[in-house]
Amino acid sequence: MKLYYVPFTRSNRPRWLLEELGVPYQLVRLDPKAGDTRSDEHTSRHPLQHVPVLDTPDGSLFESAALVLQLADLHGKLIPAVGTYERGLVYQWLFFAMTELEPHCVTYFDEKVKKKTPQSELALEAKRKVNTAAKVVNAELVSRQWMLPSGFSVADVVLGSVAWWANRMGALEEVPNVVAYVERIMARPAYQRAVVD
């Protein structure tokens, strides 16, 4: 199994899960500045020239949340059985992360980091929306450490990575349970191995 990867992007998600699963994999680091992601070879793996891409014996797959679900299913770890209530919670929190939280993080990042206008109307509205979503997560974490009642799962890999990004940008306000959640994530040995570079 081969993971095409750029550090501190969405490709951290499958890399982190591979470390959590303890399965062997080959990491291929790409340098966008050197044109690695725009090569014909990489374009054949991902038509939009993005990462991550996972090469499997059956072909290439992309989209970080999809890769996380596929890897968990393949190895039968960190994901509840199909048809169970907790499996439904995994879907819920993965889609929540990708639709309710991450798009507003992207907008905030563009305004604060790229344009350097953290007080623009668009930045402030994005930050407000990040926190509206984060408060939902904050309430879930009042009585437990992870997003599923049974413990750490792939839901935490995806939702946790988005929460980490929001926290790193200073976008989280009045959500102490989410900040503590990010700290627990960062303390996981598998997470630390996945972000060494």
Secondary structure, DSSP 4 states (H G I P E B T S, - for coil): -EEEE-TTSTTHHHHHHHHHHT---EEEE--GGGTGGGSHHHHHH-TT--S-EEEETTEEEE-HHHHHHHHHHHHT-SSPPTTSHHHHHHHHHHHHIIIIIHHHHHHHHIIIIIS--TTSHHHHHHHHHHHHHHHHHHHHTTS-SSSBTTB--HHHHHHHHHHHHHHHTT---S-HHHHHHHHHHHH-HHHHHHT--
